[in-house]
Amino acid sequence: MFLEALGSALLGFALAWAAAHRLPDRLPVRVIVLATGALGGVFGALVTHGALGPGHFLATLIGAVAVAAVLLSLLIRPASRRRLRRSAAA
């Protein structure tokens, strides 16, 4: 379980780093993004390990990355539009 938790935290951290590097203008402060990715990975590993049981190392890591990605997607802000489009009726 320790290796699953460590591996999932590292994978979540790597996913968060990639998201922060790719979308710096649409995410909050980098520290929050990195912490959310790592903690999301650990939480995902805990949930997946609890659902599948011991002996499913790869599936636990996949579940951890999925939960970390979902939590990181909740941090993304909408892209700012420079020009607002108005409808013809307005």
Wavefront OBJ file of the C-alpha trace (Angstrom):
o trace
v 0.000 0.000 0.000
v 2.908 2.346 0.674
v 4.241 1.988 -2.871
v 0.758 2.545 -4.276
v 0.374 5.745 -2.254
v 3.840 6.994 -3.167
v 3.415 6.146 -6.839
v -0.021 7.734 -7.015
v 1.226 10.914 -5.312
v 4.091 11.143 -7.801
v 1.804 10.518 -10.766
v -0.684 13.103 -9.505
v 2.142 15.580 -8.985
v 3.462 14.932 -12.508
v -0.016 15.369 -13.970
v -0.473 18.621 -12.054
v 2.932 19.889 -13.165
v 2.061 19.140 -16.795
v -1.290 20.919 -16.449
v 0.302 23.930 -14.746
v 2.958 24.070 -17.454
v 0.436 23.721 -20.288
v -2.344 25.980 -18.948
v -0.711 28.596 -16.696
v -3.248 31.331 -17.475
v -6.313 29.174 -16.776
v -5.231 27.643 -13.455
v -4.796 29.205 -10.005
v -1.453 29.526 -8.219
v 0.982 26.720 -9.067
v 1.319 25.591 -5.430
v -2.413 24.920 -5.224
v -2.385 23.021 -8.506
v 0.549 20.829 -7.498
v -0.936 20.078 -4.076
v -4.321 19.247 -5.613
v -2.719 16.841 -8.072
v -0.697 15.011 -5.429
v -3.537 14.809 -2.905
v -5.995 13.836 -5.628
v -3.709 10.996 -6.627
v -3.456 9.714 -3.062
v -7.212 10.001 -2.558
v -7.817 8.207 -5.858
v -5.476 5.419 -4.826
v -7.275 5.084 -1.498
v -10.687 4.864 -3.147
v -9.516 2.487 -5.878
v -7.643 0.267 -3.434
v -10.711 0.138 -1.213
v -12.952 -0.796 -4.143
v -10.679 -3.388 -5.767
v -8.754 -4.720 -2.796
v -5.079 -5.634 -2.607
v -3.200 -7.058 -5.568
v -4.317 -4.584 -8.233
v -1.324 -2.264 -8.353
v -1.706 -1.034 -11.932
v -5.469 -0.547 -11.660
v -4.953 1.417 -8.441
v -2.516 3.748 -10.177
v -4.894 4.220 -13.091
v -7.709 5.077 -10.695
v -5.438 7.506 -8.857
v -4.531 9.329 -12.067
v -8.193 9.475 -13.078
v -9.255 11.063 -9.777
v -6.317 13.495 -9.881
v -7.290 14.528 -13.426
v -10.895 15.096 -12.379
v -9.865 17.237 -9.419
v -7.466 19.247 -11.574
v -10.175 19.812 -14.160
v -12.290 21.438 -11.457
v -9.602 24.088 -11.005
v -9.590 25.201 -14.645
v -11.129 28.614 -15.249
v -12.898 29.467 -18.497
v -10.782 31.094 -21.172
v -11.122 34.850 -21.204
v -12.692 36.225 -24.312
v -11.233 39.422 -25.643
v -14.244 40.369 -27.659
v -17.731 39.634 -26.397
v -20.108 38.426 -29.043
v -23.590 39.781 -28.956
v -26.580 38.258 -30.585
v -28.455 40.060 -33.322
v -31.512 40.482 -31.076
v -29.575 42.418 -28.415
l 1 2 3 4 5 6 7 8 9 10 11 12 13 14 15 16 17 18 19 20 21 22 23 24 25 26 27 28 29 30 31 32 33 34 35 36 37 38 39 40 41 42 43 44 45 46 47 48 49 50 51 52 53 54 55 56 57 58 59 60 61 62 63 64 65 66 67 68 69 70 71 72 73 74 75 76 77 78 79 80 81 82 83 84 85 86 87 88 89 90
